[in-house]
Amino acid sequence: MFTADGWRDYALLDASRGERLERWGKYILVRPDPQVIWDTERVLPEWSAPDARYDRGASGGGQWTRRSLPESWRVGYRELRFTVRPTSFKHTGLFPEQAANWDFIADKIQNAGREISALNLFAYTGAASLAAASAGASVCHVDAARGMVAWARDNATLSGLADKPVRWLVDDCVKFLEREIRRGRRYDAIMMDPPSYGRGPSGETWKLEDDLWNLVSLAARVLSGKPLFVIINSYTTGLSPATLTYIAQSLITKRFGGAARSGELGLRVESSGLYLPCGAACRWES
């Protein structure tokens, strides 16, 4: 399991009965989590008086019930800074388990001994982009949602990275890769965090199980002659980490050598010392 130990502004305090009890900075949130199927006793007093709770609706969707919570606030991970903003889809603009990948990204780039060009696909609010930029890479940040790209740029400014060489692009990631192949552009490192399901601006449907192979195949074609690493994330329930390894080994290792390793991403539950699984990641390294 890939885990991060550098958090000061985030903690998973407890998890029980389908919900997480989390601390984000000085605020306590309760959010649903389908992995939390156990019914352990809720002994922490924070369960009864969180600053906000997200409740699922009976027919889908849901809403926040706020007691004392601002629209947004800031948290930090190591030298990076982020705006947290609870959204209507229960998310906060940050996936704390991904900090394990941020550490990996920074370490690989800092120790590469050469200039690194990195590509971040489905880049969301930019944490992986900022980890790469802070380590010295030039970065191409791509996401189809204009609001997410704007949020990422704000995070770069908060982190003191506004002047770093980052291209901020609003684009469909698959179409972008197809154009990069035609342009002959290449990258030494690629990070991707594709959604389980989605729709494009013209009504195109995306389903990870059907489209991941093609996505990774296209990404492999924009790798440089000396690629450093590729990270593939998945939050699709039931998709084994071993599946990600098989895809990476078939499409990347076969061409460039190196090796792929996959595992669950996890967050330590403070009340029990156990780890909550939070999706999977595959790391290919040269």
DRENPA-3360 file (N, C-alpha, C; in nm, 2 decimals, always signed):
BEGIN
1 = MFTADGWR = +0.08/-0.12/+0.00/+0.00/+0.00/+0.00/+0.09/+0.12/+0.00 ~ +0.05/+0.22/-0.08/+0.12/+0.35/-0.09/+0.06/+0.45/+0.01 ~ +0.14/+0.50/+0.11/+0.08/+0.59/+0.21/+0.17/+0.71/+0.22 ~ +0.12/+0.82/+0.27/+0.20/+0.94/+0.29/+0.20/+0.97/+0.44 ~ +0.32/+1.02/+0.48/+0.34/+1.05/+0.62/+0.37/+1.19/+0.65 ~ +0.36/+1.28/+0.55/+0.39/+1.42/+0.56/+0.28/+1.51/+0.60 ~ +0.16/+1.46/+0.62/+0.05/+1.56/+0.65/+0.06/+1.61/+0.79 ~ +0.03/+1.74/+0.80/+0.01/+1.81/+0.92/-0.13/+1.88/+0.93;
9 = DYALLDAS = -0.18/+1.92/+0.81/-0.31/+1.98/+0.80/-0.42/+1.89/+0.76 ~ -0.40/+1.76/+0.75/-0.51/+1.67/+0.73/-0.49/+1.55/+0.82 ~ -0.60/+1.49/+0.87/-0.60/+1.37/+0.94/-0.73/+1.30/+0.92 ~ -0.72/+1.16/+0.90/-0.84/+1.08/+0.90/-0.86/+1.03/+1.04 ~ -0.95/+1.10/+1.12/-0.96/+1.07/+1.26/-1.02/+0.94/+1.29 ~ -1.13/+0.90/+1.21/-1.20/+0.78/+1.23/-1.28/+0.75/+1.10 ~ -1.32/+0.62/+1.09/-1.41/+0.58/+0.98/-1.50/+0.47/+1.03 ~ -1.63/+0.49/+1.01/-1.73/+0.39/+1.06/-1.86/+0.41/+0.99;
17 = RGERLERW = -1.93/+0.30/+0.96/-2.07/+0.31/+0.91/-2.09/+0.39/+0.79 ~ -1.99/+0.37/+0.69/-2.00/+0.44/+0.57/-1.96/+0.58/+0.56 ~ -1.89/+0.63/+0.66/-1.85/+0.77/+0.67/-1.70/+0.78/+0.72 ~ -1.64/+0.89/+0.67/-1.51/+0.93/+0.72/-1.53/+1.05/+0.82 ~ -1.45/+1.05/+0.92/-1.44/+1.17/+1.01/-1.30/+1.23/+0.99 ~ -1.29/+1.35/+0.93/-1.17/+1.41/+0.88/-1.14/+1.54/+0.94 ~ -1.01/+1.57/+0.96/-0.97/+1.71/+1.00/-0.90/+1.77/+0.88 ~ -0.95/+1.88/+0.83/-0.89/+1.96/+0.72/-0.85/+2.09/+0.78;
25 = GKYILVRP = -0.72/+2.11/+0.82/-0.68/+2.23/+0.89/-0.74/+2.23/+1.02 ~ -0.82/+2.33/+1.06/-0.89/+2.33/+1.19/-1.03/+2.29/+1.18 ~ -1.08/+2.25/+1.06/-1.22/+2.21/+1.04/-1.24/+2.06/+1.04 ~ -1.35/+2.02/+1.10/-1.39/+1.88/+1.10/-1.50/+1.85/+1.00 ~ -1.48/+1.75/+0.91/-1.58/+1.72/+0.81/-1.62/+1.57/+0.83 ~ -1.74/+1.54/+0.80/-1.79/+1.40/+0.78/-1.84/+1.38/+0.64 ~ -1.78/+1.28/+0.57/-1.81/+1.26/+0.43/-1.84/+1.11/+0.41 ~ -1.93/+1.07/+0.32/-1.95/+0.93/+0.29/-1.83/+0.87/+0.22;
33 = DPQVIWDT = -1.81/+0.74/+0.24/-1.71/+0.66/+0.18/-1.76/+0.52/+0.16 ~ -1.78/+0.47/+0.04/-1.83/+0.34/+0.01/-1.74/+0.22/+0.06 ~ -1.61/+0.25/+0.09/-1.52/+0.15/+0.14/-1.54/+0.12/+0.29 ~ -1.60/+0.21/+0.36/-1.62/+0.20/+0.50/-1.74/+0.12/+0.53 ~ -1.73/-0.01/+0.52/-1.85/-0.10/+0.54/-1.86/-0.16/+0.68 ~ -1.76/-0.12/+0.77/-1.76/-0.18/+0.90/-1.84/-0.09/+1.00 ~ -1.89/-0.15/+1.10/-1.97/-0.08/+1.20/-1.90/-0.08/+1.34 ~ -1.79/+0.00/+1.34/-1.72/+0.01/+1.47/-1.78/+0.12/+1.55;
41 = ERVLPEWS = -1.76/+0.12/+1.68/-1.81/+0.22/+1.77/-1.75/+0.35/+1.75 ~ -1.84/+0.45/+1.75/-1.79/+0.59/+1.73/-1.77/+0.66/+1.86 ~ -1.65/+0.66/+1.91/-1.63/+0.71/+2.04/-1.57/+0.85/+2.04 ~ -1.52/+0.90/+1.93/-1.47/+1.04/+1.92/-1.58/+1.14/+1.93 ~ -1.57/+1.24/+2.01/-1.67/+1.34/+2.03/-1.70/+1.42/+1.90 ~ -1.59/+1.43/+1.81/-1.61/+1.50/+1.69/-1.72/+1.45/+1.60 ~ -1.76/+1.32/+1.61/-1.86/+1.27/+1.53/-1.99/+1.35/+1.55 ~ -2.02/+1.39/+1.67/-2.15/+1.45/+1.71/-2.16/+1.60/+1.67;
49 = APDARYDR = -2.04/+1.66/+1.65/-2.05/+1.81/+1.62/-1.94/+1.85/+1.52 ~ -1.95/+1.79/+1.40/-1.85/+1.83/+1.29/-1.89/+1.97/+1.24 ~ -1.79/+2.04/+1.18/-1.82/+2.17/+1.12/-1.91/+2.16/+1.00 ~ -1.90/+2.04/+0.93/-1.99/+2.02/+0.82/-2.00/+1.87/+0.79 ~ -2.12/+1.83/+0.74/-2.14/+1.69/+0.71/-2.21/+1.68/+0.57 ~ -2.16/+1.59/+0.49/-2.22/+1.57/+0.36/-2.31/+1.45/+0.36 ~ -2.44/+1.47/+0.33/-2.54/+1.36/+0.34/-2.59/+1.33/+0.20 ~ -2.59/+1.20/+0.17/-2.64/+1.15/+0.04/-2.79/+1.16/+0.03;
57 = GASGGGQW = -2.84/+1.20/-0.09/-2.98/+1.21/-0.11/-3.04/+1.07/-0.14 ~ -3.17/+1.05/-0.12/-3.23/+0.92/-0.14/-3.23/+0.88/-0.29 ~ -3.23/+0.99/-0.38/-3.24/+0.96/-0.52/-3.11/+1.00/-0.59 ~ -3.00/+1.00/-0.52/-2.87/+1.04/-0.57/-2.83/+1.18/-0.54 ~ -2.70/+1.21/-0.55/-2.65/+1.34/-0.52/-2.65/+1.36/-0.37 ~ -2.65/+1.48/-0.32/-2.64/+1.50/-0.18/-2.61/+1.65/-0.15 ~ -2.59/+1.68/-0.02/-2.57/+1.82/+0.01/-2.49/+1.83/+0.14 ~ -2.43/+1.95/+0.16/-2.36/+1.98/+0.28/-2.45/+2.04/+0.39;
65 = TRRSLPES = -2.44/+2.00/+0.51/-2.50/+2.07/+0.62/-2.39/+2.13/+0.70 ~ -2.38/+2.26/+0.70/-2.27/+2.33/+0.76/-2.31/+2.39/+0.90 ~ -2.22/+2.37/+1.00/-2.24/+2.43/+1.13/-2.16/+2.56/+1.14 ~ -2.03/+2.55/+1.11/-1.94/+2.67/+1.11/-1.83/+2.64/+1.02 ~ -1.85/+2.66/+0.89/-1.75/+2.63/+0.79/-1.75/+2.74/+0.69 ~ -1.63/+2.80/+0.65/-1.63/+2.90/+0.55/-1.64/+2.84/+0.41 ~ -1.66/+2.92/+0.31/-1.67/+2.86/+0.17/-1.54/+2.80/+0.13 ~ -1.43/+2.85/+0.18/-1.30/+2.79/+0.14/-1.20/+2.83/+0.25;
73 = WRVGYREL = -1.09/+2.75/+0.25/-0.98/+2.78/+0.34/-0.85/+2.71/+0.29 ~ -0.74/+2.73/+0.35/-0.61/+2.68/+0.30/-0.55/+2.57/+0.39 ~ -0.49/+2.47/+0.32/-0.41/+2.37/+0.39/-0.28/+2.36/+0.32 ~ -0.18/+2.29/+0.39/-0.05/+2.27/+0.33/-0.01/+2.13/+0.34 ~ +0.07/+2.09/+0.24/+0.14/+1.96/+0.25/+0.29/+1.99/+0.22 ~ +0.38/+1.97/+0.31/+0.52/+2.00/+0.29/+0.52/+2.15/+0.25 ~ +0.59/+2.18/+0.13/+0.60/+2.32/+0.09/+0.48/+2.36/+0.00 ~ +0.39/+2.27/-0.03/+0.28/+2.31/-0.12/+0.16/+2.36/-0.04;
81 = RFTVRPTS = +0.08/+2.45/-0.10/-0.04/+2.51/-0.04/-0.16/+2.50/-0.13 ~ -0.27/+2.47/-0.07/-0.39/+2.44/-0.15/-0.51/+2.51/-0.09 ~ -0.61/+2.55/-0.17/-0.74/+2.60/-0.13/-0.83/+2.48/-0.12 ~ -0.89/+2.46/-0.01/-0.99/+2.36/+0.01/-1.13/+2.42/+0.00 ~ -1.22/+2.36/-0.08/-1.35/+2.42/-0.11/-1.45/+2.30/-0.13 ~ -1.53/+2.27/-0.03/-1.63/+2.17/-0.04/-1.72/+2.19/-0.16 ~ -1.73/+2.08/-0.24/-1.81/+2.09/-0.36/-1.94/+2.02/-0.35 ~ -2.03/+2.03/-0.44/-2.16/+1.97/-0.44/-2.15/+1.82/-0.46;
89 = FKHTGLFP = -2.04/+1.77/-0.50/-2.02/+1.62/-0.52/-1.94/+1.56/-0.40 ~ -1.94/+1.62/-0.29/-1.88/+1.57/-0.16/-1.73/+1.60/-0.16 ~ -1.67/+1.63/-0.27/-1.52/+1.65/-0.28/-1.48/+1.78/-0.22 ~ -1.35/+1.80/-0.19/-1.30/+1.92/-0.13/-1.20/+1.99/-0.22 ~ -1.17/+1.93/-0.34/-1.06/+1.99/-0.43/-0.93/+1.93/-0.40 ~ -0.92/+1.83/-0.32/-0.79/+1.76/-0.29/-0.82/+1.62/-0.24 ~ -0.73/+1.53/-0.29/-0.74/+1.39/-0.25/-0.62/+1.36/-0.16 ~ -0.63/+1.36/-0.03/-0.51/+1.36/+0.06/-0.43/+1.23/+0.04;
97 = EQAANWDF = -0.49/+1.12/+0.00/-0.41/+1.00/-0.02/-0.31/+1.01/-0.13 ~ -0.33/+1.10/-0.23/-0.24/+1.12/-0.34/-0.11/+1.18/-0.30 ~ -0.10/+1.23/-0.17/+0.03/+1.28/-0.12/+0.14/+1.18/-0.14 ~ +0.11/+1.05/-0.13/+0.21/+0.95/-0.15/+0.27/+0.96/-0.29 ~ +0.19/+0.99/-0.39/+0.24/+1.01/-0.52/+0.31/+1.14/-0.53 ~ +0.27/+1.25/-0.46/+0.34/+1.37/-0.47/+0.48/+1.36/-0.42 ~ +0.50/+1.28/-0.32/+0.64/+1.26/-0.26/+0.72/+1.18/-0.37 ~ +0.66/+1.08/-0.43/+0.73/+1.00/-0.53/+0.77/+1.09/-0.65;
105 = IADKIQNA = +0.68/+1.17/-0.69/+0.71/+1.26/-0.81/+0.83/+1.35/-0.78 ~ +0.82/+1.42/-0.66/+0.93/+1.51/-0.62/+1.06/+1.44/-0.61 ~ +1.06/+1.32/-0.55/+1.19/+1.25/-0.53/+1.25/+1.21/-0.66 ~ +1.17/+1.16/-0.75/+1.22/+1.11/-0.88/+1.27/+1.23/-0.96 ~ +1.21/+1.34/-0.96/+1.25/+1.45/-1.04/+1.38/+1.52/-0.98 ~ +1.38/+1.53/-0.85/+1.49/+1.59/-0.79/+1.62/+1.51/-0.81 ~ +1.60/+1.38/-0.82/+1.72/+1.29/-0.83/+1.75/+1.25/-0.97 ~ +1.68/+1.30/-1.07/+1.70/+1.26/-1.21/+1.83/+1.30/-1.27;
113 = GREISALN = +1.89/+1.41/-1.22/+2.02/+1.45/-1.27/+2.01/+1.52/-1.41 ~ +1.89/+1.56/-1.45/+1.87/+1.62/-1.58/+1.74/+1.70/-1.58 ~ +1.72/+1.78/-1.68/+1.59/+1.85/-1.69/+1.48/+1.75/-1.73 ~ +1.37/+1.77/-1.66/+1.25/+1.68/-1.68/+1.13/+1.76/-1.73 ~ +1.07/+1.71/-1.83/+0.94/+1.76/-1.88/+0.83/+1.66/-1.84 ~ +0.73/+1.72/-1.77/+0.62/+1.63/-1.71/+0.49/+1.67/-1.77 ~ +0.40/+1.57/-1.79/+0.27/+1.59/-1.84/+0.17/+1.54/-1.73 ~ +0.07/+1.62/-1.69/-0.03/+1.58/-1.60/-0.16/+1.58/-1.66;
121 = LFAYTGAA = -0.22/+1.46/-1.68/-0.35/+1.45/-1.75/-0.46/+1.43/-1.65 ~ -0.58/+1.48/-1.68/-0.69/+1.49/-1.58/-0.64/+1.55/-1.45 ~ -0.58/+1.66/-1.46/-0.49/+1.72/-1.36/-0.56/+1.78/-1.24 ~ -0.70/+1.80/-1.25/-0.78/+1.85/-1.14/-0.73/+1.98/-1.09 ~ -0.71/+1.99/-0.96/-0.66/+2.12/-0.90/-0.51/+2.13/-0.88 ~ -0.44/+2.04/-0.95/-0.30/+2.06/-0.97/-0.20/+2.02/-0.87 ~ -0.23/+1.94/-0.78/-0.14/+1.90/-0.67/-0.01/+1.83/-0.74 ~ -0.04/+1.73/-0.82/+0.07/+1.66/-0.89/+0.16/+1.75/-0.97;
129 = SLAAASAG = +0.09/+1.84/-1.04/+0.16/+1.94/-1.12/+0.25/+2.03/-1.04 ~ +0.20/+2.07/-0.92/+0.28/+2.15/-0.83/+0.40/+2.07/-0.77 ~ +0.38/+1.95/-0.74/+0.48/+1.86/-0.69/+0.60/+1.85/-0.79 ~ +0.56/+1.84/-0.92/+0.66/+1.83/-1.02/+0.73/+1.96/-1.04 ~ +0.65/+2.07/-1.05/+0.71/+2.20/-1.07/+0.81/+2.24/-0.96 ~ +0.76/+2.21/-0.83/+0.85/+2.25/-0.72/+0.98/+2.17/-0.71 ~ +0.98/+2.05/-0.78/+1.10/+1.97/-0.78/+1.19/+2.01/-0.90 ~ +1.14/+2.10/-0.99/+1.23/+2.15/-1.09/+1.19/+2.11/-1.23;
137 = ASVCHVDA = +1.08/+2.04/-1.25/+1.03/+2.00/-1.38/+0.96/+2.12/-1.45 ~ +0.96/+2.11/-1.59/+0.86/+2.19/-1.66/+0.74/+2.10/-1.68 ~ +0.62/+2.16/-1.67/+0.50/+2.08/-1.66/+0.40/+2.13/-1.76 ~ +0.32/+2.03/-1.82/+0.21/+2.06/-1.90/+0.09/+2.00/-1.82 ~ +0.00/+2.09/-1.78/-0.12/+2.06/-1.69/-0.24/+2.06/-1.78 ~ -0.31/+1.95/-1.79/-0.43/+1.94/-1.88/-0.55/+1.89/-1.81 ~ -0.66/+1.96/-1.82/-0.79/+1.92/-1.76/-0.90/+1.98/-1.85 ~ -1.01/+1.91/-1.86/-1.12/+1.95/-1.95/-1.21/+2.06/-1.88;
145 = ARGMVAWA = -1.19/+2.07/-1.75/-1.28/+2.17/-1.67/-1.21/+2.30/-1.65 ~ -1.26/+2.40/-1.71/-1.20/+2.53/-1.70/-1.18/+2.58/-1.55 ~ -1.29/+2.55/-1.47/-1.28/+2.59/-1.33/-1.18/+2.52/-1.25 ~ -1.15/+2.39/-1.29/-1.05/+2.32/-1.22/-0.91/+2.37/-1.25 ~ -0.89/+2.41/-1.38/-0.76/+2.47/-1.42/-0.74/+2.60/-1.35 ~ -0.84/+2.68/-1.33/-0.83/+2.81/-1.26/-0.79/+2.78/-1.12 ~ -0.86/+2.68/-1.06/-0.83/+2.65/-0.92/-0.68/+2.60/-0.90 ~ -0.63/+2.52/-1.00/-0.50/+2.48/-1.00/-0.40/+2.60/-1.00;
153 = RDNATLSG = -0.43/+2.69/-1.09/-0.34/+2.81/-1.10/-0.34/+2.89/-0.97 ~ -0.45/+2.90/-0.90/-0.46/+2.96/-0.77/-0.37/+2.89/-0.67 ~ -0.37/+2.76/-0.68/-0.29/+2.68/-0.59/-0.14/+2.70/-0.62 ~ -0.11/+2.71/-0.74/+0.03/+2.74/-0.78/+0.08/+2.88/-0.72 ~ -0.01/+2.98/-0.72/+0.02/+3.11/-0.67/+0.04/+3.09/-0.51 ~ -0.05/+3.02/-0.45/-0.04/+3.00/-0.30/+0.09/+2.93/-0.27 ~ +0.13/+2.84/-0.35/+0.26/+2.77/-0.32/+0.38/+2.84/-0.37 ~ +0.37/+2.96/-0.42/+0.49/+3.04/-0.46/+0.55/+2.98/-0.59;
161 = LADKPVRW = +0.46/+2.92/-0.67/+0.51/+2.86/-0.79/+0.45/+2.92/-0.92 ~ +0.40/+3.04/-0.91/+0.33/+3.10/-1.02/+0.43/+3.13/-1.14 ~ +0.56/+3.15/-1.11/+0.65/+3.18/-1.21/+0.73/+3.06/-1.27 ~ +0.69/+2.94/-1.22/+0.75/+2.82/-1.27/+0.70/+2.78/-1.41 ~ +0.77/+2.71/-1.49/+0.73/+2.68/-1.63/+0.62/+2.57/-1.64 ~ +0.50/+2.62/-1.62/+0.38/+2.53/-1.63/+0.29/+2.58/-1.74 ~ +0.25/+2.50/-1.83/+0.15/+2.53/-1.93/+0.01/+2.48/-1.87 ~ -0.08/+2.57/-1.86/-0.22/+2.54/-1.81/-0.31/+2.53/-1.92;
169 = LVDDCVKF = -0.36/+2.41/-1.95/-0.44/+2.39/-2.07/-0.58/+2.33/-2.03 ~ -0.68/+2.39/-2.09/-0.82/+2.34/-2.08/-0.84/+2.26/-2.21 ~ -0.85/+2.13/-2.19/-0.86/+2.04/-2.31/-0.90/+1.90/-2.28 ~ -0.96/+1.83/-2.38/-0.99/+1.69/-2.36/-0.86/+1.61/-2.37 ~ -0.84/+1.53/-2.27/-0.70/+1.47/-2.25/-0.67/+1.37/-2.37 ~ -0.77/+1.30/-2.41/-0.74/+1.20/-2.52/-0.71/+1.28/-2.65 ~ -0.80/+1.38/-2.68/-0.77/+1.46/-2.80/-0.64/+1.53/-2.80 ~ -0.60/+1.58/-2.68/-0.47/+1.65/-2.66/-0.36/+1.55/-2.69;
177 = LEREIRRG = -0.37/+1.43/-2.64/-0.26/+1.33/-2.67/-0.25/+1.30/-2.82 ~ -0.36/+1.29/-2.88/-0.36/+1.26/-3.03/-0.29/+1.38/-3.10 ~ -0.32/+1.50/-3.06/-0.25/+1.62/-3.12/-0.10/+1.62/-3.09 ~ -0.07/+1.59/-2.96/+0.08/+1.59/-2.93/+0.16/+1.48/-3.01 ~ +0.09/+1.37/-3.03/+0.16/+1.27/-3.12/+0.19/+1.32/-3.26 ~ +0.09/+1.39/-3.31/+0.11/+1.45/-3.45/+0.22/+1.56/-3.44 ~ +0.22/+1.64/-3.33/+0.32/+1.75/-3.32/+0.46/+1.69/-3.29 ~ +0.47/+1.57/-3.25/+0.60/+1.52/-3.21/+0.65/+1.56/-3.08;
185 = RRYDAIMM = +0.57/+1.61/-2.99/+0.61/+1.65/-2.86/+0.62/+1.53/-2.77 ~ +0.72/+1.54/-2.68/+0.75/+1.42/-2.59/+0.77/+1.47/-2.45 ~ +0.75/+1.38/-2.35/+0.76/+1.41/-2.21/+0.84/+1.30/-2.14 ~ +0.91/+1.34/-2.04/+0.99/+1.24/-1.96/+0.91/+1.18/-1.85 ~ +0.80/+1.24/-1.81/+0.72/+1.19/-1.70/+0.58/+1.22/-1.73 ~ +0.49/+1.12/-1.70/+0.35/+1.14/-1.72/+0.27/+1.09/-1.59 ~ +0.18/+1.18/-1.55/+0.09/+1.15/-1.44/-0.05/+1.15/-1.50 ~ -0.14/+1.06/-1.46/-0.28/+1.06/-1.51/-0.37/+1.01/-1.40;
193 = DPPSYGRG = -0.48/+1.08/-1.39/-0.58/+1.05/-1.29/-0.72/+1.05/-1.35 ~ -0.74/+0.95/-1.44/-0.87/+0.95/-1.52/-0.99/+0.92/-1.43 ~ -1.11/+0.97/-1.46/-1.23/+0.94/-1.38/-1.28/+0.80/-1.42 ~ -1.36/+0.75/-1.33/-1.42/+0.62/-1.35/-1.53/+0.63/-1.47 ~ -1.60/+0.75/-1.47/-1.70/+0.77/-1.57/-1.71/+0.92/-1.59 ~ -1.74/+0.95/-1.72/-1.76/+1.10/-1.74/-1.82/+1.12/-1.88 ~ -1.85/+1.24/-1.91/-1.90/+1.28/-2.04/-1.81/+1.40/-2.09 ~ -1.78/+1.40/-2.22/-1.71/+1.51/-2.28/-1.80/+1.62/-2.32;
201 = PSGETWKL = -1.74/+1.74/-2.36/-1.82/+1.86/-2.40/-1.92/+1.83/-2.51 ~ -1.89/+1.73/-2.60/-1.98/+1.70/-2.71/-2.07/+1.58/-2.68 ~ -2.08/+1.54/-2.56/-2.16/+1.42/-2.52/-2.08/+1.29/-2.53 ~ -1.95/+1.29/-2.55/-1.88/+1.17/-2.56/-1.88/+1.11/-2.42 ~ -1.89/+0.97/-2.41/-1.89/+0.90/-2.28/-1.75/+0.85/-2.26 ~ -1.71/+0.85/-2.13/-1.58/+0.79/-2.09/-1.61/+0.69/-1.98 ~ -1.56/+0.57/-2.00/-1.57/+0.46/-1.90/-1.43/+0.40/-1.88 ~ -1.38/+0.41/-1.76/-1.24/+0.37/-1.74/-1.21/+0.23/-1.79;
209 = EDDLWNLV = -1.30/+0.13/-1.76/-1.27/-0.01/-1.80/-1.26/-0.02/-1.95 ~ -1.33/+0.06/-2.03/-1.33/+0.05/-2.17/-1.23/+0.14/-2.24 ~ -1.19/+0.25/-2.17/-1.10/+0.35/-2.24/-0.96/+0.36/-2.18 ~ -0.93/+0.29/-2.07/-0.80/+0.31/-2.01/-0.69/+0.26/-2.10 ~ -0.71/+0.14/-2.16/-0.60/+0.09/-2.25/-0.56/+0.18/-2.36 ~ -0.66/+0.24/-2.43/-0.63/+0.34/-2.53/-0.56/+0.46/-2.48 ~ -0.60/+0.51/-2.36/-0.54/+0.63/-2.30/-0.39/+0.60/-2.27 ~ -0.36/+0.49/-2.21/-0.22/+0.46/-2.18/-0.14/+0.43/-2.31;
217 = SLAARVLS = -0.21/+0.37/-2.41/-0.14/+0.35/-2.53/-0.10/+0.48/-2.60 ~ -0.19/+0.58/-2.60/-0.16/+0.71/-2.65/-0.05/+0.78/-2.57 ~ -0.06/+0.77/-2.43/+0.04/+0.83/-2.35/+0.18/+0.77/-2.37 ~ +0.19/+0.64/-2.39/+0.32/+0.58/-2.42/+0.38/+0.64/-2.54 ~ +0.30/+0.68/-2.64/+0.36/+0.74/-2.76/+0.41/+0.88/-2.75 ~ +0.38/+0.95/-2.64/+0.44/+1.08/-2.62/+0.55/+1.08/-2.51 ~ +0.59/+0.96/-2.47/+0.71/+0.95/-2.38/+0.84/+0.98/-2.46 ~ +0.93/+1.04/-2.40/+1.06/+1.07/-2.46/+1.14/+0.94/-2.47;
225 = GKPLFVII = +1.26/+0.95/-2.53/+1.35/+0.84/-2.55/+1.41/+0.79/-2.42 ~ +1.40/+0.88/-2.32/+1.46/+0.84/-2.18/+1.35/+0.87/-2.08 ~ +1.24/+0.80/-2.08/+1.13/+0.84/-1.98/+1.18/+0.81/-1.84 ~ +1.13/+0.88/-1.74/+1.16/+0.87/-1.60/+1.06/+0.79/-1.53 ~ +0.93/+0.83/-1.54/+0.82/+0.75/-1.47/+0.69/+0.78/-1.53 ~ +0.59/+0.69/-1.51/+0.45/+0.71/-1.54/+0.37/+0.67/-1.42 ~ +0.27/+0.75/-1.38/+0.18/+0.72/-1.28/+0.04/+0.71/-1.33 ~ -0.03/+0.60/-1.31/-0.17/+0.58/-1.35/-0.25/+0.56/-1.22;
233 = NSYTTGLS = -0.35/+0.65/-1.20/-0.43/+0.63/-1.08/-0.57/+0.58/-1.12 ~ -0.64/+0.51/-1.03/-0.77/+0.46/-1.06/-0.85/+0.46/-0.93 ~ -0.97/+0.51/-0.94/-1.07/+0.51/-0.83/-1.19/+0.42/-0.86 ~ -1.17/+0.34/-0.97/-1.28/+0.26/-1.01/-1.29/+0.13/-0.92 ~ -1.40/+0.12/-0.85/-1.42/+0.01/-0.76/-1.42/-0.12/-0.84 ~ -1.34/-0.22/-0.79/-1.33/-0.35/-0.85/-1.22/-0.36/-0.95 ~ -1.16/-0.25/-0.98/-1.04/-0.26/-1.08/-0.92/-0.29/-1.00 ~ -0.86/-0.41/-1.01/-0.75/-0.45/-0.93/-0.62/-0.37/-0.96;
241 = PATLTYIA = -0.54/-0.34/-0.86/-0.41/-0.28/-0.89/-0.33/-0.36/-0.99 ~ -0.34/-0.50/-0.99/-0.27/-0.58/-1.08/-0.31/-0.56/-1.23 ~ -0.43/-0.51/-1.25/-0.47/-0.48/-1.38/-0.39/-0.36/-1.44 ~ -0.37/-0.26/-1.35/-0.29/-0.14/-1.39/-0.15/-0.19/-1.42 ~ -0.09/-0.28/-1.34/+0.04/-0.33/-1.37/+0.05/-0.40/-1.51 ~ -0.05/-0.48/-1.54/-0.05/-0.55/-1.66/-0.06/-0.45/-1.78 ~ -0.14/-0.35/-1.77/-0.15/-0.25/-1.88/-0.01/-0.18/-1.89 ~ +0.05/-0.13/-1.78/+0.17/-0.06/-1.79/+0.28/-0.15/-1.85;
249 = QSLITKRF = +0.29/-0.28/-1.80/+0.39/-0.37/-1.85/+0.38/-0.39/-2.00 ~ +0.25/-0.41/-2.04/+0.22/-0.44/-2.18/+0.26/-0.32/-2.27 ~ +0.22/-0.20/-2.23/+0.24/-0.08/-2.32/+0.36/+0.00/-2.30 ~ +0.42/-0.01/-2.18/+0.53/+0.08/-2.15/+0.66/+0.00/-2.13 ~ +0.66/-0.10/-2.04/+0.78/-0.18/-2.01/+0.82/-0.25/-2.14 ~ +0.73/-0.30/-2.21/+0.77/-0.38/-2.33/+0.85/-0.29/-2.43 ~ +0.82/-0.16/-2.43/+0.89/-0.07/-2.52/+1.01/-0.01/-2.46 ~ +1.00/+0.03/-2.33/+1.11/+0.11/-2.27/+1.19/+0.04/-2.17;
257 = GGAARSGE = +1.15/-0.09/-2.13/+1.22/-0.15/-2.02/+1.16/-0.10/-1.89 ~ +1.24/-0.11/-1.79/+1.20/-0.07/-1.66/+1.10/-0.16/-1.60 ~ +1.02/-0.12/-1.50/+0.93/-0.21/-1.43/+0.81/-0.13/-1.37 ~ +0.70/-0.19/-1.36/+0.58/-0.13/-1.30/+0.54/-0.20/-1.17 ~ +0.50/-0.12/-1.08/+0.45/-0.17/-0.95/+0.32/-0.10/-0.91 ~ +0.22/-0.17/-0.87/+0.09/-0.12/-0.84/+0.06/-0.15/-0.70 ~ -0.03/-0.07/-0.64/-0.08/-0.10/-0.51/-0.19/-0.01/-0.47 ~ -0.26/-0.04/-0.36/-0.36/+0.05/-0.31/-0.30/+0.18/-0.25;
265 = LGLRVESS = -0.37/+0.29/-0.27/-0.34/+0.41/-0.19/-0.42/+0.41/-0.06 ~ -0.36/+0.45/+0.05/-0.42/+0.44/+0.18/-0.40/+0.55/+0.27 ~ -0.49/+0.57/+0.36/-0.48/+0.68/+0.46/-0.49/+0.61/+0.60 ~ -0.41/+0.65/+0.69/-0.41/+0.59/+0.82/-0.52/+0.64/+0.90 ~ -0.60/+0.56/+0.96/-0.71/+0.60/+1.05/-0.66/+0.61/+1.19 ~ -0.66/+0.73/+1.24/-0.59/+0.76/+1.37/-0.65/+0.68/+1.48 ~ -0.78/+0.66/+1.48/-0.84/+0.59/+1.60/-0.80/+0.45/+1.61 ~ -0.77/+0.38/+1.50/-0.74/+0.24/+1.50/-0.60/+0.20/+1.46;
273 = GLYLPCGA = -0.53/+0.30/+1.39/-0.40/+0.26/+1.33/-0.40/+0.18/+1.21 ~ -0.52/+0.15/+1.16/-0.54/+0.07/+1.04/-0.54/+0.17/+0.92 ~ -0.54/+0.12/+0.80/-0.54/+0.20/+0.68/-0.66/+0.18/+0.59 ~ -0.72/+0.30/+0.56/-0.84/+0.29/+0.47/-0.80/+0.29/+0.32 ~ -0.84/+0.19/+0.24/-0.80/+0.19/+0.10/-0.87/+0.30/+0.03 ~ -0.80/+0.37/-0.06/-0.85/+0.49/-0.13/-0.82/+0.49/-0.28 ~ -0.85/+0.38/-0.35/-0.81/+0.37/-0.49/-0.68/+0.30/-0.50 ~ -0.63/+0.30/-0.63/-0.51/+0.23/-0.66/-0.42/+0.32/-0.75;
281 = ACRWES = -0.29/+0.29/-0.75/-0.20/+0.36/-0.83/-0.09/+0.26/-0.89 ~ -0.05/+0.29/-1.01/+0.05/+0.21/-1.08/+0.17/+0.31/-1.10 ~ +0.29/+0.27/-1.06/+0.41/+0.35/-1.09/+0.50/+0.27/-1.18 ~ +0.52/+0.32/-1.30/+0.62/+0.26/-1.38/+0.75/+0.35/-1.37 ~ +0.86/+0.28/-1.35/+0.99/+0.35/-1.35/+1.09/+0.29/-1.45 ~ +1.17/+0.38/-1.50/+1.27/+0.33/-1.60/+1.38/+0.25/-1.52;
% end
